[in-house]
Amino acid sequence: MAELKEIARLVRWAAGSMAYQLAHLPEDKLDWQPEPGCKSALTVVGEVVFVMKSALPVFTGGTLDFEVARDTPTSLAEAQQWLAETSTQFADALEAAGPEMDRAIDTPFGQLWGTSAVTFGLVDLLHHHGQLTYLQSLLGDSENHMDMGALMQYFGVPQA
């Protein structure tokens, strides 16, 4: 499942980058919402973690599990820890996946192919990563914060 191994690599980068982006928001603004119906940075992390956790049963023959805990971290350290732990577990499962993923699974959205269903973890991660950078700009931060070491680790030419 070469394509899932590539997705795992992107999950590892995106989760690390999201944790890095969180550190560029003022700690007292991590729970800030531009409007009452909008999501805060901490809420966004909770959603990302929820989506990755909900896909884990697919790797062991199950289907998407929307009954897993849907919590919100309460601090920068907790948010970064949740991202690290969950993305590692999710990326490890992606890397270990084999032909058992080539099956249809029933979901609330209809039947999905197993390998496609688990990619939502990456899609959601990238979507919410963008929301964090937008929250930074709403708070007056016009810099593009990029962890260049991580960028080169995941996208650069491998060094011998």
C-alpha positions in Angstrom: 0.0 0.0 0.0 2.6 2.5 -1.2 0.0 5.3 -1.4 -0.9 4.9 2.3 2.8 5.1 3.2 3.0 8.4 1.4 -0.1 9.6 3.2 1.5 8.6 6.5 4.5 10.8 5.7 2.3 13.7 5.0 0.3 13.1 8.2 3.5 13.2 10.2 4.6 16.5 8.6 1.1 18.1 8.8 0.6 17.2 12.5 4.0 18.5 13.4 3.4 21.6 11.4 0.1 22.1 13.1 1.7 21.8 16.5 4.4 24.3 15.4 1.7 26.7 14.2 -0.2 26.5 17.5 2.9 27.8 19.3 2.7 30.9 17.2 -0.7 31.9 18.6 -0.8 33.8 21.9 -1.6 31.2 24.6 -4.4 33.4 25.9 -5.9 33.3 22.4 -5.9 29.5 21.8 -9.6 29.3 22.8 -10.5 32.6 21.0 -13.3 32.5 18.4 -13.6 35.3 15.8 -17.4 34.9 16.3 -19.4 32.7 18.6 -20.1 30.1 15.9 -16.5 29.8 14.8 -13.9 27.3 16.0 -11.0 28.2 18.2 -7.5 26.8 17.6 -8.1 24.3 20.5 -11.4 23.2 19.0 -9.7 22.6 15.6 -7.1 20.4 17.3 -9.9 18.4 19.0 -11.6 17.9 15.6 -8.4 16.8 13.9 -7.7 14.2 16.7 -11.3 13.0 16.5 -11.1 12.4 12.8 -7.9 10.4 13.0 -9.1 8.4 15.9 -12.4 7.6 14.2 -10.5 6.1 11.3 -8.4 3.7 13.3 -10.9 0.8 13.4 -10.8 0.7 9.6 -7.3 -0.7 9.8 -8.4 -3.7 11.9 -11.5 -4.7 9.8 -14.0 -2.2 11.2 -15.6 0.9 9.9 -15.3 4.6 10.8 -16.2 5.1 14.4 -17.9 8.4 15.1 -18.5 7.3 18.7 -14.9 7.9 19.8 -14.4 10.7 22.3 -14.7 14.2 20.8 -12.9 16.4 23.3 -11.1 19.7 23.2 -7.6 20.2 24.6 -7.3 22.8 27.3 -3.8 24.1 26.7 -1.0 24.4 24.1 0.9 21.5 25.7 -2.1 19.2 25.7 -3.0 20.1 22.1 0.6 19.4 21.0 0.7 16.1 22.9 -2.7 15.0 21.4 -1.5 15.8 17.9 1.8 14.0 18.4 0.3 10.9 20.0 -2.7 10.5 17.7 -0.9 11.4 14.4 1.8 8.8 15.3 -0.7 6.1 16.0 -2.6 7.0 12.8 0.5 7.3 10.6 1.8 4.0 12.0 -1.5 2.3 11.0 -1.2 3.8 7.5 2.3 2.5 7.1 1.4 -1.0 8.3 -1.8 -1.3 6.2 -2.0 -4.1 3.7 -4.5 -5.6 1.3 -7.1 -5.9 4.0 -7.8 -2.2 3.3 -9.0 -3.0 -0.2 -12.7 -3.4 0.8 -15.9 -1.5 0.9 -17.0 -0.2 4.3 -20.4 1.2 5.3 -20.4 4.7 6.6 -23.0 7.3 7.3 -22.1 8.8 3.9 -22.6 5.5 2.0 -20.1 2.9 1.1 -16.4 4.0 0.9 -13.3 2.0 -0.1 -11.2 1.4 3.0 -8.1 3.0 1.6 -10.1 6.1 0.7 -12.0 6.4 4.0 -8.7 6.6 6.0 -7.4 9.4 3.9 -9.9 11.8 5.5 -7.5 12.0 8.4 -5.0 13.8 6.2 -7.6 15.9 4.4 -9.0 17.1 7.7 -5.6 17.8 9.1 -4.6 20.0 6.1 -8.0 21.8 6.2 -7.6 22.7 9.8 -3.9 23.5 9.5 -5.1 26.3 7.1 -7.6 27.4 9.7 -4.8 27.9 12.3 -2.8 30.1 9.9 -6.0 32.1 9.2 -6.6 32.6 13.0 -3.0 33.8 13.2 -3.7 36.4 10.6 -7.0 37.5 12.2 -4.9 38.1 15.4 -2.6 40.4 13.5 0.3 38.0 12.7 1.2 38.5 9.1 4.3 36.2 9.1 4.3 32.9 7.4 5.6 30.5 10.1 7.3 27.5 8.6 9.3 24.8 10.3 12.0 24.5 7.7 13.6 21.6 9.4 10.4 19.6 9.2 9.8 20.8 5.7 13.1 19.5 4.6 12.7 16.3 6.6 9.5 15.3 4.8 9.9 17.0 1.4 13.6 17.4 0.9 15.9 15.0 -1.0 17.0 12.2 1.4 20.6 12.8 2.7 22.9 9.8 2.9 
